[in-house]
């Protein structure tokens, strides 16, 4: 891997885990293409990444809509950016709400962003990645993908789906020398988590910092992880898995 330049596309990188992954990668000389809904935040992060001496750029794209997927694909084509790392991180975290009270438009939006359009984006990018000699794909799932819970029908369905998607895709594309793995964080202090559950939800709790998940991802895209594919990695940080 010494002569291979790593170039990563990180979805949902305007904040939270995605932002931390992007910064971590740039600090380790990995070029980064940012994507997210908030263009102002993407611009700020892009400026920050360039301080680390890497090539970085951004695409303002909404993955709740199919046109957002094609905006990313067309940008990569037009810019001739040959990514060899894909981090599927974009996600919506919803508050606890029983299905009977769940607005179905919102429910479908969560499914589209967290799972369906993640799969579509991966499918469209794969033909360009296959020709590379070194490719890594990481899907950011959740401990919530391991088990259902009341009020979490949309979110946990998507995260369970990402786990299965990882295992299936890894089996399909290992022949192209592509490694696909999945990270399942426990409770992480992010803007999305606080928006869904309130400021009180992060008080008096041992929660994971986004940077801890970024460290796991950096390992998984390194040559040191060459023996790992199709793996689902639970990441609890300093929290106790018995209480997740």
C-alpha positions in Angstrom: 0.0 0.0 0.0 3.0 2.3 0.1 2.5 3.7 -3.3 -1.3 3.8 -3.2 -2.9 7.2 -2.4 -5.9 6.7 -0.2 -9.0 8.8 -1.1 -12.1 8.5 1.1 -15.7 9.5 0.5 -17.3 10.0 3.9 -21.1 10.4 3.9 -22.8 12.4 6.7 -19.6 14.2 7.4 -20.9 17.6 8.3 -21.0 16.7 12.0 -20.8 13.9 14.5 -19.1 10.6 13.7 -18.6 11.5 10.0 -16.9 14.7 10.8 -14.5 13.0 13.3 -13.7 10.3 10.7 -13.0 12.9 8.1 -10.6 14.9 10.4 -8.9 11.7 11.6 -8.3 10.6 8.0 -6.9 14.0 7.0 -4.6 14.0 10.0 -3.3 10.6 8.7 -2.8 12.0 5.2 -5.9 10.4 3.6 -7.6 12.7 1.1 -11.3 13.2 1.8 -14.4 14.0 -0.1 -17.1 15.2 2.4 -20.8 14.8 1.8 -23.8 16.0 3.9 -26.9 18.2 3.9 -25.4 21.3 5.5 -23.2 23.1 3.0 -22.0 25.8 5.5 -20.7 23.1 7.8 -19.1 21.2 5.0 -17.3 24.3 3.9 -15.9 24.9 7.4 -14.8 21.3 7.8 -13.3 21.3 4.3 -11.2 24.4 5.2 -10.1 22.6 8.4 -9.0 19.5 6.5 -6.8 21.5 4.1 -4.7 22.6 7.1 -3.5 19.0 7.3 -1.9 19.2 3.8 -4.4 16.8 2.1 -6.7 17.2 -0.9 -10.2 17.6 0.2 -13.5 18.7 -1.3 -17.2 18.6 -0.5 -20.6 17.8 -2.0 -23.8 19.1 -0.5 -26.2 16.2 -1.1 -29.3 14.9 0.6 -29.3 11.1 0.7 -33.0 11.1 1.5 -33.5 11.7 -2.2 -32.2 9.6 -5.1 -31.1 12.8 -6.8 -28.7 13.3 -3.9 -27.0 10.0 -4.8 -26.5 11.0 -8.4 -25.2 14.3 -7.4 -22.4 12.5 -5.5 -21.7 10.1 -8.4 -21.7 12.9 -11.0 -19.4 15.0 -8.9 -16.9 12.1 -8.6 -17.1 11.5 -12.4 -16.7 15.1 -13.3 -13.9 15.7 -10.9 -12.2 12.5 -11.8 -11.7 11.6 -8.2 -10.8 8.0 -7.9 -11.9 7.0 -4.4 -10.8 3.8 -2.9 -12.4 4.2 0.6 -16.1 4.5 1.1 -17.5 5.3 4.6 -21.3 4.9 4.7 -22.1 6.9 7.7 -25.0 9.2 6.8 -28.0 8.5 9.1 -31.0 9.9 10.8 -31.5 9.3 14.5 -35.2 9.5 15.5 -36.7 10.0 19.0 -38.3 7.1 20.7 -41.8 6.8 19.2 -44.1 3.9 18.9 -45.0 2.8 15.4 -48.7 3.6 16.0 -47.7 7.2 16.5 -44.9 7.3 13.9 -45.4 9.6 10.9 -44.9 7.3 8.0 -43.2 9.9 5.8 -40.6 10.3 8.5 -40.4 6.6 9.0 -39.7 6.1 5.2 -37.1 8.9 5.2 -35.1 7.1 8.0 -35.2 3.9 6.0 -34.1 5.7 2.8 -31.2 7.6 4.3 -29.9 4.9 6.7 -30.3 1.8 4.5 -31.8 1.9 1.0 -29.9 4.9 -0.4 -26.8 3.8 1.3 -27.0 0.5 -0.7 -27.8 2.4 -3.9 -24.8 4.7 -3.5 -22.5 1.7 -2.8 -23.9 -0.1 -5.9 -23.3 2.9 -8.1 -19.7 3.5 -6.8 -18.6 -0.1 -6.9 -17.8 -0.3 -10.7 -15.3 2.6 -10.2 -13.8 1.1 -7.1 -13.4 -2.5 -8.5 -10.7 -1.4 -10.9 -8.5 -0.2 -7.9 -6.0 -2.5 -6.3 -6.8 -1.4 -2.7 -10.4 -0.7 -1.6 -12.0 -0.5 1.8 -15.7 -0.1 2.6 -17.0 0.6 6.1 -20.7 0.7 7.0 -21.5 2.6 10.3 -24.3 0.6 12.0 -25.1 0.6 15.7 -25.3 -1.5 18.7 -29.0 -0.9 18.1 -28.8 -3.1 15.0 -28.2 -6.1 17.2 -31.6 -6.0 18.9 -35.0 -4.4 18.5 -36.4 -2.0 21.1 -39.6 -0.1 21.8 -40.0 3.1 19.9 -37.0 2.4 17.6 -38.7 0.5 14.7 -37.2 2.7 11.9 -33.7 3.2 13.2 -33.0 -0.3 14.4 -34.4 -1.9 11.3 -31.9 0.1 9.2 -28.9 -0.7 11.4 -29.7 -4.4 11.4 -30.0 -4.2 7.7 -26.5 -2.6 7.4 -25.1 -5.5 9.4 -26.5 -8.1 7.0 -25.6 -5.9 4.0 -22.0 -5.8 5.1 -21.7 -9.6 5.4 -23.4 -10.2 2.1 -21.4 -7.6 0.2 -18.1 -8.7 1.7 -18.8 -12.2 0.4 -19.6 -11.0 -3.1 -16.7 -8.6 -3.7 -13.7 -10.2 -1.9 -12.7 -11.6 -5.3 -12.0 -8.0 -6.3 -9.7 -7.5 -3.3 -12.3 -5.3 -1.6 -12.7 -5.5 2.2 -16.1 -4.6 3.7 -16.6 -4.2 7.4 -19.2 -2.8 9.8 -18.7 -0.8 13.0 -21.5 -0.8 15.6 -21.0 2.0 18.0 -22.7 2.1 21.4 -24.1 5.5 22.6 -22.0 8.3 21.0 -22.2 11.9 22.0 -23.2 13.6 18.8 -25.5 16.5 17.7 -27.9 14.0 16.3 -28.1 12.0 19.5 -28.8 15.1 21.5 -31.4 16.3 19.0 -33.2 13.0 19.3 -33.1 12.4 23.0 -32.4 15.8 24.6 -29.5 17.4 26.5 -30.3 15.4 29.6 -29.7 12.1 27.7 -25.9 12.7 27.8 -25.6 13.7 31.4 -24.2 11.3 34.0 -23.5 8.7 31.3 -20.3 7.1 30.1 -20.7 7.6 26.4 -18.4 7.3 23.4 -16.7 10.2 21.8 -17.0 10.3 18.0 -13.2 10.3 17.8 -13.1 6.8 19.3 -15.1 5.5 16.3 -12.9 7.4 14.0 -9.9 5.6 15.4 -11.5 2.2 14.7 -12.3 3.3 11.1 -8.7 4.4 10.5 -7.5 1.0 11.5 -10.0 -0.7 9.2 -8.8 1.3 6.2 -5.1 0.6 6.9 -3.0 -2.2 5.6 -2.9 -3.6 9.1 -6.5 -4.7 8.7 -5.8 -6.8 5.6 -7.1 -10.0 7.3 -10.4 -8.5 8.3 -13.5 -8.5 6.0 -17.2 -9.2 6.6 -16.7 -8.4 10.2 -19.1 -6.7 12.5 -17.2 -4.8 15.2 -19.0 -3.6 18.3 -17.5 -0.4 19.7 -18.5 0.5 23.3 -15.7 2.8 24.1 -15.5 3.2 27.9 -19.2 2.4 28.3 -20.4 -1.0 29.7 -22.0 -3.2 27.1 -24.4 -4.6 29.7 -26.1 -1.2 30.0 -26.3 -0.3 26.3 
